[in-house]
Protein backbone atom coordinates (compact mmCIF):
# COMPACT_ATOMS: atom_id res chain seq x y z
CA UNK A 1 0.00 0.00 0.00
CA UNK A 2 1.26 3.49 -0.87
CA UNK A 3 0.16 7.01 0.05
CA UNK A 4 -1.12 8.79 -3.04
CA UNK A 5 -2.30 12.14 -1.70
CA UNK A 6 -3.12 14.10 1.46
CA UNK A 7 -6.19 16.33 1.43
CA UNK A 8 -6.84 19.23 3.81
CA UNK A 9 -10.33 20.35 4.83
CA UNK A 10 -10.38 23.62 6.78
CA UNK A 11 -13.57 25.06 8.21
CA UNK A 12 -14.78 27.90 10.40
CA UNK A 13 -16.50 26.84 13.60
CA UNK A 14 -19.78 28.63 14.13
CA UNK A 15 -19.24 30.32 10.78
CA UNK A 16 -22.66 31.87 10.38
CA UNK A 17 -22.32 35.64 10.84
CA UNK A 18 -23.27 37.04 14.24
CA UNK A 19 -25.71 39.91 13.82
CA UNK A 20 -24.56 43.14 15.41
CA UNK A 21 -21.37 41.68 16.85
CA UNK A 22 -18.48 43.93 17.79
CA UNK A 23 -15.98 41.08 17.70
CA UNK A 24 -14.48 41.49 14.26
CA UNK A 25 -15.12 43.54 11.15
CA UNK A 26 -15.98 40.40 9.18
CA UNK A 27 -19.13 39.87 11.26
CA UNK A 28 -18.00 36.62 12.83
CA UNK A 29 -18.04 36.32 16.59
CA UNK A 30 -15.53 33.50 16.87
CA UNK A 31 -12.06 32.65 15.65
CA UNK A 32 -12.03 28.86 15.93
CA UNK A 33 -11.13 26.75 12.92
CA UNK A 34 -11.04 22.99 12.57
CA UNK A 35 -8.57 21.38 10.19
CA UNK A 36 -9.29 17.83 9.06
CA UNK A 37 -7.18 15.72 6.71
CA UNK A 38 -7.64 12.63 4.61
CA UNK A 39 -4.63 10.50 3.72
CA UNK A 40 -5.44 8.56 0.53
CA UNK A 41 -3.83 5.31 -0.63
CA UNK A 42 -3.57 3.31 -3.84
CA UNK A 43 -5.72 0.53 -2.34
CA UNK A 44 -8.73 2.78 -1.80
CA UNK A 45 -8.35 2.90 1.99
CA UNK A 46 -8.10 6.37 3.44
CA UNK A 47 -7.57 7.68 6.94
CA UNK A 48 -8.91 10.81 8.64
CA UNK A 49 -7.15 13.03 11.13
CA UNK A 50 -7.30 16.47 12.74
CA UNK A 51 -4.65 19.06 13.52
CA UNK A 52 -4.84 22.11 15.76
CA UNK A 53 -2.25 24.59 17.00
CA UNK A 54 -3.27 27.38 14.54
CA UNK A 55 -5.34 25.51 11.96
CA UNK A 56 -5.02 27.97 9.07
CA UNK A 57 -1.23 27.78 9.34
CA UNK A 58 -1.24 24.04 10.05
CA UNK A 59 -3.06 23.54 6.74
CA UNK A 60 -0.08 24.92 4.84
CA UNK A 61 2.31 22.77 6.89
CA UNK A 62 0.32 19.61 6.12
CA UNK A 63 0.37 20.38 2.41
CA UNK A 64 4.15 20.92 2.55
CA UNK A 65 4.77 17.70 4.50
CA UNK A 66 2.70 15.74 1.98
CA UNK A 67 5.64 16.05 -0.43
CA UNK A 68 7.80 13.78 1.73
CA UNK A 69 5.04 11.22 2.31
CA UNK A 70 3.45 10.53 -1.07
CA UNK A 71 4.71 7.19 -2.31
CA UNK A 72 5.50 5.92 1.20
CA UNK A 73 3.95 2.87 2.89
CA UNK A 74 1.47 4.21 5.50
CA UNK A 75 2.02 1.20 7.75
CA UNK A 76 5.35 2.48 9.10
CA UNK A 77 3.86 5.17 11.32
CA UNK A 78 6.78 5.93 13.62
CA UNK A 79 9.27 6.09 10.74
CA UNK A 80 7.03 8.46 8.81
CA UNK A 81 6.64 10.65 11.90
CA UNK A 82 10.43 10.90 12.17
CA UNK A 83 10.59 11.61 8.43
CA UNK A 84 8.24 14.57 8.88
CA UNK A 85 10.10 15.82 11.94
CA UNK A 86 13.49 15.70 10.26
CA UNK A 87 12.10 17.28 7.08
CA UNK A 88 10.81 20.28 9.05
CA UNK A 89 13.64 20.76 11.54
CA UNK A 90 15.45 23.23 9.30
CA UNK A 91 12.66 25.70 10.10
CA UNK A 92 13.46 25.62 13.83
CA UNK A 93 11.53 24.17 16.74
CA UNK A 94 8.04 24.35 15.29
CA UNK A 95 5.98 23.95 18.46
CA UNK A 96 2.26 23.40 18.13
CA UNK A 97 2.08 24.37 14.45
CA UNK A 98 4.50 21.62 13.48
CA UNK A 99 2.95 19.36 16.09
CA UNK A 100 -0.52 20.01 14.70
CA UNK A 101 0.51 19.16 11.15
CA UNK A 102 2.24 15.92 12.15
CA UNK A 103 -0.66 15.06 14.46
CA UNK A 104 -3.24 15.33 11.70
CA UNK A 105 -1.25 13.08 9.37
CA UNK A 106 -0.16 10.56 12.02
CA UNK A 107 -3.72 10.24 13.31
CA UNK A 108 -4.89 9.42 9.79
CA UNK A 109 -2.12 6.81 9.42
CA UNK A 110 -3.41 5.00 12.50
CA UNK A 111 -6.90 5.15 11.01
CA UNK A 112 -5.60 3.53 7.81
CA UNK A 113 -3.78 0.79 9.72
CA UNK A 114 -6.85 -0.04 11.76
CA UNK A 115 -9.07 -0.20 8.69
CA UNK A 116 -6.55 -2.33 6.80
CA UNK A 117 -6.30 -4.81 9.68
CA UNK A 118 -9.99 -4.67 10.61
CA UNK A 119 -9.18 -3.52 14.15
CA UNK A 120 -10.00 -0.45 16.24
CA UNK A 121 -6.94 1.67 16.97
CA UNK A 122 -7.08 0.92 20.69
CA UNK A 123 -6.51 -2.76 19.95
CA UNK A 124 -3.39 -1.95 17.93
CA UNK A 125 -2.09 0.06 20.89
CA UNK A 126 -2.09 -2.97 23.17
CA UNK A 127 -5.72 -3.30 24.20
CA UNK A 128 -7.87 -1.29 26.54
CA UNK A 129 -8.30 -0.78 30.25
CA UNK A 130 -11.83 0.58 29.87
CA UNK A 131 -14.63 0.71 27.33
CA UNK A 132 -15.89 4.11 28.53
CA UNK A 133 -13.97 7.30 29.29
CA UNK A 134 -15.20 9.76 31.88
CA UNK A 135 -15.66 13.34 30.68
CA UNK A 136 -16.00 16.72 32.31
CA UNK A 137 -17.80 19.83 31.12
CA UNK A 138 -17.56 23.62 31.39
CA UNK A 139 -19.77 25.85 33.50
CA UNK A 140 -19.67 29.56 34.25
CA UNK A 141 -22.78 29.58 36.42
CA UNK A 142 -24.30 27.32 39.09
CA UNK A 143 -27.28 26.78 36.79
CA UNK A 144 -25.10 25.43 34.01
CA UNK A 145 -23.26 23.21 36.46
CA UNK A 146 -26.56 21.69 37.55
CA UNK A 147 -27.49 21.07 33.91
CA UNK A 148 -24.28 19.09 33.46
CA UNK A 149 -25.08 17.11 36.58
CA UNK A 150 -28.42 16.28 35.03
CA UNK A 151 -26.52 14.64 32.16
CA UNK A 152 -24.60 12.48 34.59
CA UNK A 153 -21.42 14.53 34.27
CA UNK A 154 -19.47 14.48 37.53
CA UNK A 155 -16.76 17.00 36.68
CA UNK A 156 -17.15 20.74 36.09
CA UNK A 157 -14.46 23.21 35.05
CA UNK A 158 -14.79 26.94 35.63
CA UNK A 159 -12.71 28.95 33.16
CA UNK A 160 -11.49 32.54 33.41
CA UNK A 161 -9.48 35.06 31.48
CA UNK A 162 -7.26 37.13 33.70
CA UNK A 163 -8.21 37.11 37.36
CA UNK A 164 -10.15 34.22 38.90
CA UNK A 165 -13.55 35.09 40.38
CA UNK A 166 -13.21 33.10 43.58
CA UNK A 167 -16.79 33.79 44.64
CA UNK A 168 -18.09 32.26 41.41
CA UNK A 169 -16.05 29.12 41.98
CA UNK A 170 -17.43 28.90 45.52
CA UNK A 171 -21.00 29.29 44.26
CA UNK A 172 -20.52 26.47 41.75
CA UNK A 173 -18.94 24.25 44.39
CA UNK A 174 -21.94 24.88 46.65
CA UNK A 175 -24.34 24.14 43.78
CA UNK A 176 -22.84 20.77 42.82
CA UNK A 177 -22.01 19.49 46.28
CA UNK A 178 -19.20 17.16 47.31
CA UNK A 179 -19.94 14.39 44.76
CA UNK A 180 -18.92 16.45 41.71
CA UNK A 181 -15.32 17.41 40.97
CA UNK A 182 -14.65 21.11 40.36
CA UNK A 183 -11.66 22.48 38.46
CA UNK A 184 -10.46 26.03 37.78
CA UNK A 185 -8.79 27.13 34.54
CA UNK A 186 -7.00 30.48 34.81
CA UNK A 187 -5.68 30.45 31.27
CA UNK A 188 -5.04 34.13 30.58
CA UNK A 189 -4.86 36.62 29.02
CA UNK A 190 -3.46 38.32 30.82
CA UNK A 191 -1.55 35.75 32.86
CA UNK A 192 -1.25 36.14 36.60
CA UNK A 193 2.17 36.47 38.18
CA UNK A 194 3.26 33.53 40.39
CA UNK A 195 2.64 35.59 43.54
CA UNK A 196 -0.93 36.36 42.48
CA UNK A 197 -1.55 32.76 41.43
CA UNK A 198 -0.40 31.60 44.86
CA UNK A 199 -2.69 34.10 46.57
CA UNK A 200 -5.66 32.89 44.52
CA UNK A 201 -4.71 29.25 44.99
CA UNK A 202 -4.69 29.60 48.76
CA UNK A 203 -8.17 31.12 48.65
CA UNK A 204 -9.32 28.15 46.55
CA UNK A 205 -7.80 25.45 48.76
CA UNK A 206 -10.86 24.92 50.94
CA UNK A 207 -13.06 24.33 47.84
CA UNK A 208 -11.50 20.90 47.24
CA UNK A 209 -10.55 21.41 43.60
CA UNK A 210 -9.56 18.46 41.46
CA UNK A 211 -6.97 20.70 39.82
CA UNK A 212 -5.87 24.31 39.26
CA UNK A 213 -5.09 24.68 35.55
CA UNK A 214 -2.69 27.07 33.81
CA UNK A 215 -2.47 29.59 36.66
CA UNK A 216 0.50 31.33 35.00
CA UNK A 217 2.12 31.57 31.57
CA UNK A 218 3.08 28.12 30.26
CA UNK A 219 6.72 29.07 29.71
CA UNK A 220 7.23 30.18 33.33
CA UNK A 221 8.44 26.83 34.65
CA UNK A 222 10.14 28.22 37.74
CA UNK A 223 6.87 29.95 38.59
CA UNK A 224 5.07 26.59 38.49
CA UNK A 225 7.60 25.26 40.98
CA UNK A 226 6.82 28.20 43.31
CA UNK A 227 3.08 27.56 43.08
CA UNK A 228 3.48 23.80 43.55
CA UNK A 229 5.41 24.36 46.77
CA UNK A 230 3.04 27.01 48.14
CA UNK A 231 -0.48 25.78 47.31
CA UNK A 232 -2.18 22.55 48.39
CA UNK A 233 -4.12 22.03 45.14
CA UNK A 234 -3.11 19.69 42.29
CA UNK A 235 -1.74 21.65 39.33
CA UNK A 236 -2.53 20.95 35.67
CA UNK A 237 -0.95 22.23 32.44
CA UNK A 238 0.36 21.16 29.06
CA UNK A 239 -2.20 22.06 26.40
CA UNK A 240 0.08 24.62 24.75
CA UNK A 241 3.03 22.28 24.28
CA UNK A 242 3.79 19.79 21.52
CA UNK A 243 5.51 16.38 21.59
CA UNK A 244 7.48 14.65 24.31
CA UNK A 245 10.16 17.33 24.36
CA UNK A 246 7.65 20.11 24.94
CA UNK A 247 5.96 18.28 27.84
CA UNK A 248 9.18 16.88 29.28
CA UNK A 249 10.00 19.72 31.76
CA UNK A 250 6.50 19.70 33.27
CA UNK A 251 6.72 15.96 33.82
CA UNK A 252 10.36 15.41 34.77
CA UNK A 253 10.40 18.33 37.22
CA UNK A 254 7.03 17.12 38.56
CA UNK A 255 5.59 20.62 38.23
CA UNK A 256 2.08 19.28 37.62
CA UNK A 257 -0.15 16.54 38.97
CA UNK A 258 -2.21 16.37 35.78
CA UNK A 259 -0.71 16.69 32.30
CA UNK A 260 -3.00 17.97 29.54
CA UNK A 261 -1.63 17.43 26.05
CA UNK A 262 -3.92 18.59 23.26
CA UNK A 263 -4.88 15.60 21.10
CA UNK A 264 -4.74 17.77 17.96
CA UNK A 265 -1.29 19.29 18.43
CA UNK A 266 0.70 17.07 20.79
CA UNK A 267 2.30 15.28 17.84
CA UNK A 268 -0.03 12.36 17.26
CA UNK A 269 -1.42 9.26 18.90
CA UNK A 270 2.04 7.74 19.44
CA UNK A 271 3.30 10.95 21.05
CA UNK A 272 0.25 11.00 23.33
CA UNK A 273 1.04 7.46 24.43
CA UNK A 274 4.68 8.36 25.06
CA UNK A 275 3.65 11.41 27.09
CA UNK A 276 1.32 9.23 29.13
CA UNK A 277 4.14 6.76 29.81
CA UNK A 278 6.49 9.56 30.87
CA UNK A 279 3.79 10.86 33.20
CA UNK A 280 3.07 7.42 34.60
CA UNK A 281 6.72 7.07 35.65
CA UNK A 282 6.25 10.23 37.75
CA UNK A 283 2.82 9.29 39.18
CA UNK A 284 1.14 11.99 37.09
CA UNK A 285 -2.29 11.44 35.54
CA UNK A 286 -3.43 12.60 32.10
CA UNK A 287 -6.51 14.60 31.12
CA UNK A 288 -6.18 15.67 27.46
CA UNK A 289 -7.20 19.15 26.43
CA UNK A 290 -10.14 19.39 24.03
CA UNK A 291 -11.34 22.95 24.46
CA UNK A 292 -10.73 24.12 20.89
CA UNK A 293 -10.76 20.79 19.08
CA UNK A 294 -13.20 19.30 16.65
CA UNK A 295 -14.82 15.88 16.70
CA UNK A 296 -12.14 13.79 14.96
CA UNK A 297 -9.51 14.49 17.61
CA UNK A 298 -12.04 13.46 20.25
CA UNK A 299 -12.19 10.00 18.71
CA UNK A 300 -8.39 9.80 18.77
CA UNK A 301 -8.37 10.87 22.42
CA UNK A 302 -10.80 8.08 23.30
CA UNK A 303 -8.51 5.46 21.78
CA UNK A 304 -5.54 6.82 23.73
CA UNK A 305 -7.43 7.16 27.02
CA UNK A 306 -8.79 3.63 26.70
CA UNK A 307 -5.26 2.22 26.60
CA UNK A 308 -3.33 4.06 29.32
CA UNK A 309 -3.38 3.27 33.05
CA UNK A 310 -3.09 6.88 34.24
CA UNK A 311 -6.15 8.29 32.44
CA UNK A 312 -7.98 10.79 34.63
CA UNK A 313 -10.77 12.17 32.41
CA UNK A 314 -11.33 13.85 29.07
CA UNK A 315 -12.39 17.45 28.51
CA UNK A 316 -15.67 17.56 26.58
CA UNK A 317 -17.12 20.66 24.90
CA UNK A 318 -20.33 19.01 23.84
CA UNK A 319 -22.62 21.97 23.28
CA UNK A 320 -20.29 24.54 21.74
CA UNK A 321 -21.88 24.47 18.28
CA UNK A 322 -24.52 22.24 16.60
CA UNK A 323 -22.23 21.72 13.61
CA UNK A 324 -19.99 19.49 15.72
CA UNK A 325 -22.48 16.67 15.20
CA UNK A 326 -23.01 17.44 11.50
CA UNK A 327 -19.49 17.38 10.04
CA UNK A 328 -18.61 13.82 11.08
CA UNK A 329 -20.35 10.49 11.25
CA UNK A 330 -21.09 9.08 13.72
CA UNK A 331 -21.31 11.87 16.30
CA UNK A 332 -20.17 11.22 19.85
CA UNK A 333 -22.81 11.43 22.57
CA UNK A 334 -22.23 11.62 26.30
CA UNK A 335 -23.91 8.82 28.20
CA UNK A 336 -24.04 8.97 31.99
CA UNK A 337 -21.02 11.24 32.09
CA UNK A 338 -18.91 9.05 29.79
CA UNK A 339 -18.02 8.59 26.12
CA UNK A 340 -18.00 5.06 24.80
CA UNK A 341 -14.80 3.88 23.10
CA UNK A 342 -15.48 2.94 19.44
CA UNK A 343 -15.25 -0.72 18.40
CA UNK A 344 -15.20 -0.21 14.63
CA UNK A 345 -11.96 -0.53 12.61
CA UNK A 346 -9.64 2.46 12.67
CA UNK A 347 -10.69 5.53 14.62
CA UNK A 348 -14.38 4.82 14.00
CA UNK A 349 -15.24 8.19 12.45
CA UNK A 350 -15.50 9.69 8.97
CA UNK A 351 -15.83 13.22 7.59
CA UNK A 352 -19.01 14.59 6.03
CA UNK A 353 -17.30 16.67 3.36
CA UNK A 354 -20.45 18.34 2.06
CA UNK A 355 -21.15 19.75 5.52
CA UNK A 356 -17.57 20.93 6.04
CA UNK A 357 -17.72 22.84 2.74
CA UNK A 358 -20.62 24.90 4.08
CA UNK A 359 -18.29 26.63 6.54
CA UNK A 360 -15.28 28.14 4.73
CA UNK A 361 -12.56 29.57 6.95
CA UNK A 362 -12.80 33.33 7.52
CA UNK A 363 -10.53 34.12 10.47
CA UNK A 364 -8.36 32.24 12.91
CA UNK A 365 -6.87 34.90 15.19
CA UNK A 366 -8.71 35.68 18.39
CA UNK A 367 -10.13 39.13 19.08
CA UNK A 368 -8.70 40.75 22.19
CA UNK A 369 -10.94 40.29 25.24
CA UNK A 370 -13.23 43.05 26.36
CA UNK A 371 -11.88 45.46 28.99
CA UNK A 372 -14.14 44.08 31.72
CA UNK A 373 -11.81 44.63 34.68
CA UNK A 374 -11.10 40.92 35.02
CA UNK A 375 -9.26 39.88 31.87
CA UNK A 376 -7.18 43.05 32.17
CA UNK A 377 -6.94 45.81 34.68
CA UNK A 378 -9.43 48.56 33.73
CA UNK A 379 -8.14 50.74 30.95
CA UNK A 380 -5.24 48.47 29.98
CA UNK A 381 -6.80 46.00 27.53
CA UNK A 382 -5.44 48.01 24.60
CA UNK A 383 -1.90 47.52 25.92
CA UNK A 384 -2.12 43.81 24.97
CA UNK A 385 -0.02 42.75 27.95
CA UNK A 386 1.11 39.12 28.27
CA UNK A 387 1.05 39.11 32.09
CA UNK A 388 -0.12 41.54 34.75
CA UNK A 389 0.02 42.02 38.48
CA UNK A 390 -3.53 42.27 39.84
CA UNK A 391 -4.50 45.57 41.39
CA UNK A 392 -7.47 46.06 43.73
CA UNK A 393 -6.14 42.92 45.37
CA UNK A 394 -8.59 42.84 48.26
CA UNK A 395 -11.43 42.71 45.73
CA UNK A 396 -9.98 40.32 43.17
CA UNK A 397 -7.74 37.92 45.05
CA UNK A 398 -9.86 37.12 48.08
CA UNK A 399 -13.18 35.43 48.62
CA UNK A 400 -15.86 37.77 49.90
CA UNK A 401 -18.69 35.25 50.25
CA UNK A 402 -19.29 33.78 53.67
C-alpha positions in Angstrom: 0.0 0.0 0.0 1.3 3.5 -0.9 0.2 7.0 0.1 -1.1 8.8 -3.0 -2.3 12.1 -1.7 -3.1 14.1 1.5 -6.2 16.3 1.4 -6.8 19.2 3.8 -10.3 20.4 4.8 -10.4 23.6 6.8 -13.6 25.1 8.2 -14.8 27.9 10.4 -16.5 26.8 13.6 -19.8 28.6 14.1 -19.2 30.3 10.8 -22.7 31.9 10.4 -22.3 35.6 10.8 -23.3 37.0 14.2 -25.7 39.9 13.8 -24.6 43.1 15.4 -21.4 41.7 16.8 -18.5 43.9 17.8 -16.0 41.1 17.7 -14.5 41.5 14.3 -15.1 43.5 11.1 -16.0 40.4 9.2 -19.1 39.9 11.3 -18.0 36.6 12.8 -18.0 36.3 16.6 -15.5 33.5 16.9 -12.1 32.6 15.6 -12.0 28.9 15.9 -11.1 26.8 12.9 -11.0 23.0 12.6 -8.6 21.4 10.2 -9.3 17.8 9.1 -7.2 15.7 6.7 -7.6 12.6 4.6 -4.6 10.5 3.7 -5.4 8.6 0.5 -3.8 5.3 -0.6 -3.6 3.3 -3.8 -5.7 0.5 -2.3 -8.7 2.8 -1.8 -8.3 2.9 2.0 -8.1 6.4 3.4 -7.6 7.7 6.9 -8.9 10.8 8.6 -7.1 13.0 11.1 -7.3 16.5 12.7 -4.7 19.1 13.5 -4.8 22.1 15.8 -2.3 24.6 17.0 -3.3 27.4 14.5 -5.3 25.5 12.0 -5.0 28.0 9.1 -1.2 27.8 9.3 -1.2 24.0 10.1 -3.1 23.5 6.7 -0.1 24.9 4.8 2.3 22.8 6.9 0.3 19.6 6.1 0.4 20.4 2.4 4.1 20.9 2.6 4.8 17.7 4.5 2.7 15.7 2.0 5.6 16.1 -0.4 7.8 13.8 1.7 5.0 11.2 2.3 3.4 10.5 -1.1 4.7 7.2 -2.3 5.5 5.9 1.2 3.9 2.9 2.9 1.5 4.2 5.5 2.0 1.2 7.8 5.4 2.5 9.1 3.9 5.2 11.3 6.8 5.9 13.6 9.3 6.1 10.7 7.0 8.5 8.8 6.6 10.7 11.9 10.4 10.9 12.2 10.6 11.6 8.4 8.2 14.6 8.9 10.1 15.8 11.9 13.5 15.7 10.3 12.1 17.3 7.1 10.8 20.3 9.0 13.6 20.8 11.5 15.4 23.2 9.3 12.7 25.7 10.1 13.5 25.6 13.8 11.5 24.2 16.7 8.0 24.4 15.3 6.0 23.9 18.5 2.3 23.4 18.1 2.1 24.4 14.4 4.5 21.6 13.5 2.9 19.4 16.1 -0.5 20.0 14.7 0.5 19.2 11.2 2.2 15.9 12.1 -0.7 15.1 14.5 -3.2 15.3 11.7 -1.3 13.1 9.4 -0.2 10.6 12.0 -3.7 10.2 13.3 -4.9 9.4 9.8 -2.1 6.8 9.4 -3.4 5.0 12.5 -6.9 5.1 11.0 -5.6 3.5 7.8 -3.8 0.8 9.7 -6.9 0.0 11.8 -9.1 -0.2 8.7 -6.5 -2.3 6.8 -6.3 -4.8 9.7 -10.0 -4.7 10.6 -9.2 -3.5 14.2 -10.0 -0.5 16.2 -6.9 1.7 17.0 -7.1 0.9 20.7 -6.5 -2.8 19.9 -3.4 -1.9 17.9 -2.1 0.1 20.9 -2.1 -3.0 23.2 -5.7 -3.3 24.2 -7.9 -1.3 26.5 -8.3 -0.8 30.2 -11.8 0.6 29.9 -14.6 0.7 27.3 -15.9 4.1 28.5 -14.0 7.3 29.3 -15.2 9.8 31.9 -15.7 13.3 30.7 -16.0 16.7 32.3 -17.8 19.8 31.1 -17.6 23.6 31.4 -19.8 25.9 33.5 -19.7 29.6 34.2 -22.8 29.6 36.4 -24.3 27.3 39.1 -27.3 26.8 36.8 -25.1 25.4 34.0 -23.3 23.2 36.5 -26.6 21.7 37.6 -27.5 21.1 33.9 -24.3 19.1 33.5 -25.1 17.1 36.6 -28.4 16.3 35.0 -26.5 14.6 32.2 -24.6 12.5 34.6 -21.4 14.5 34.3 -19.5 14.5 37.5 -16.8 17.0 36.7 -17.2 20.7 36.1 -14.5 23.2 35.1 -14.8 26.9 35.6 -12.7 28.9 33.2 -11.5 32.5 33.4 -9.5 35.1 31.5 -7.3 37.1 33.7 -8.2 37.1 37.4 -10.2 34.2 38.9 -13.5 35.1 40.4 -13.2 33.1 43.6 -16.8 33.8 44.6 -18.1 32.3 41.4 -16.1 29.1 42.0 -17.4 28.9 45.5 -21.0 29.3 44.3 -20.5 26.5 41.8 -18.9 24.2 44.4 -21.9 24.9 46.6 -24.3 24.1 43.8 -22.8 20.8 42.8 -22.0 19.5 46.3 -19.2 17.2 47.3 -19.9 14.4 44.8 -18.9 16.5 41.7 -15.3 17.4 41.0 -14.6 21.1 40.4 -11.7 22.5 38.5 -10.5 26.0 37.8 -8.8 27.1 34.5 -7.0 30.5 34.8 -5.7 30.5 31.3 -5.0 34.1 30.6 -4.9 36.6 29.0 -3.5 38.3 30.8 -1.6 35.8 32.9 -1.2 36.1 36.6 2.2 36.5 38.2 3.3 33.5 40.4 2.6 35.6 43.5 -0.9 36.4 42.5 -1.5 32.8 41.4 -0.4 31.6 44.9 -2.7 34.1 46.6 -5.7 32.9 44.5 -4.7 29.3 45.0 -4.7 29.6 48.8 -8.2 31.1 48.6 -9.3 28.1 46.6 -7.8 25.5 48.8 -10.9 24.9 50.9 -13.1 24.3 47.8 -11.5 20.9 47.2 -10.6 21.4 43.6 -9.6 18.5 41.5 -7.0 20.7 39.8 -5.9 24.3 39.3 -5.1 24.7 35.6 -2.7 27.1 33.8 -2.5 29.6 36.7 0.5 31.3 35.0 2.1 31.6 31.6 3.1 28.1 30.3 6.7 29.1 29.7 7.2 30.2 33.3 8.4 26.8 34.7 10.1 28.2 37.7 6.9 29.9 38.6 5.1 26.6 38.5 7.6 25.3 41.0 6.8 28.2 43.3 3.1 27.6 43.1 3.5 23.8 43.6 5.4 24.4 46.8 3.0 27.0 48.1 -0.5 25.8 47.3 -2.2 22.5 48.4 -4.1 22.0 45.1 -3.1 19.7 42.3 -1.7 21.7 39.3 -2.5 21.0 35.7 -1.0 22.2 32.4 0.4 21.2 29.1 -2.2 22.1 26.4 0.1 24.6 24.7 3.0 22.3 24.3 3.8 19.8 21.5 5.5 16.4 21.6 7.5 14.6 24.3 10.2 17.3 24.4 7.6 20.1 24.9 6.0 18.3 27.8 9.2 16.9 29.3 10.0 19.7 31.8 6.5 19.7 33.3 6.7 16.0 33.8 10.4 15.4 34.8 10.4 18.3 37.2 7.0 17.1 38.6 5.6 20.6 38.2 2.1 19.3 37.6 -0.1 16.5 39.0 -2.2 16.4 35.8 -0.7 16.7 32.3 -3.0 18.0 29.5 -1.6 17.4 26.0 -3.9 18.6 23.3 -4.9 15.6 21.1 -4.7 17.8 18.0 -1.3 19.3 18.4 0.7 17.1 20.8 2.3 15.3 17.8 0.0 12.4 17.3 -1.4 9.3 18.9 2.0 7.7 19.4 3.3 10.9 21.0 0.2 11.0 23.3 1.0 7.5 24.4 4.7 8.4 25.1 3.6 11.4 27.1 1.3 9.2 29.1 4.1 6.8 29.8 6.5 9.6 30.9 3.8 10.9 33.2 3.1 7.4 34.6 6.7 7.1 35.6 6.3 10.2 37.8 2.8 9.3 39.2 1.1 12.0 37.1 -2.3 11.4 35.5 -3.4 12.6 32.1 -6.5 14.6 31.1 -6.2 15.7 27.5 -7.2 19.1 26.4 -10.1 19.4 24.0 -11.3 22.9 24.5 -10.7 24.1 20.9 -10.8 20.8 19.1 -13.2 19.3 16.6 -14.8 15.9 16.7 -12.1 13.8 15.0 -9.5 14.5 17.6 -12.0 13.5 20.2 -12.2 10.0 18.7 -8.4 9.8 18.8 -8.4 10.9 22.4 -10.8 8.1 23.3 -8.5 5.5 21.8 -5.5 6.8 23.7 -7.4 7.2 27.0 -8.8 3.6 26.7 -5.3 2.2 26.6 -3.3 4.1 29.3 -3.4 3.3 33.1 -3.1 6.9 34.2 -6.1 8.3 32.4 -8.0 10.8 34.6 -10.8 12.2 32.4 -11.3 13.9 29.1 -12.4 17.4 28.5 -15.7 17.6 26.6 -17.1 20.7 24.9 -20.3 19.0 23.8 -22.6 22.0 23.3 -20.3 24.5 21.7 -21.9 24.5 18.3 -24.5 22.2 16.6 -22.2 21.7 13.6 -20.0 19.5 15.7 -22.5 16.7 15.2 -23.0 17.4 11.5 -19.5 17.4 10.0 -18.6 13.8 11.1 -20.4 10.5 11.3 -21.1 9.1 13.7 -21.3 11.9 16.3 -20.2 11.2 19.9 -22.8 11.4 22.6 -22.2 11.6 26.3 -23.9 8.8 28.2 -24.0 9.0 32.0 -21.0 11.2 32.1 -18.9 9.0 29.8 -18.0 8.6 26.1 -18.0 5.1 24.8 -14.8 3.9 23.1 -15.5 2.9 19.4 -15.3 -0.7 18.4 -15.2 -0.2 14.6 -12.0 -0.5 12.6 -9.6 2.5 12.7 -10.7 5.5 14.6 -14.4 4.8 14.0 -15.2 8.2 12.5 -15.5 9.7 9.0 -15.8 13.2 7.6 -19.0 14.6 6.0 -17.3 16.7 3.4 -20.5 18.3 2.1 -21.2 19.8 5.5 -17.6 20.9 6.0 -17.7 22.8 2.7 -20.6 24.9 4.1 -18.3 26.6 6.5 -15.3 28.1 4.7 -12.6 29.6 6.9 -12.8 33.3 7.5 -10.5 34.1 10.5 -8.4 32.2 12.9 -6.9 34.9 15.2 -8.7 35.7 18.4 -10.1 39.1 19.1 -8.7 40.7 22.2 -10.9 40.3 25.2 -13.2 43.0 26.4 -11.9 45.5 29.0 -14.1 44.1 31.7 -11.8 44.6 34.7 -11.1 40.9 35.0 -9.3 39.9 31.9 -7.2 43.0 32.2 -6.9 45.8 34.7 -9.4 48.6 33.7 -8.1 50.7 30.9 -5.2 48.5 30.0 -6.8 46.0 27.5 -5.4 48.0 24.6 -1.9 47.5 25.9 -2.1 43.8 25.0 0.0 42.8 28.0 1.1 39.1 28.3 1.0 39.1 32.1 -0.1 41.5 34.8 0.0 42.0 38.5 -3.5 42.3 39.8 -4.5 45.6 41.4 -7.5 46.1 43.7 -6.1 42.9 45.4 -8.6 42.8 48.3 -11.4 42.7 45.7 -10.0 40.3 43.2 -7.7 37.9 45.0 -9.9 37.1 48.1 -13.2 35.4 48.6 -15.9 37.8 49.9 -18.7 35.2 50.2 -19.3 33.8 53.7 
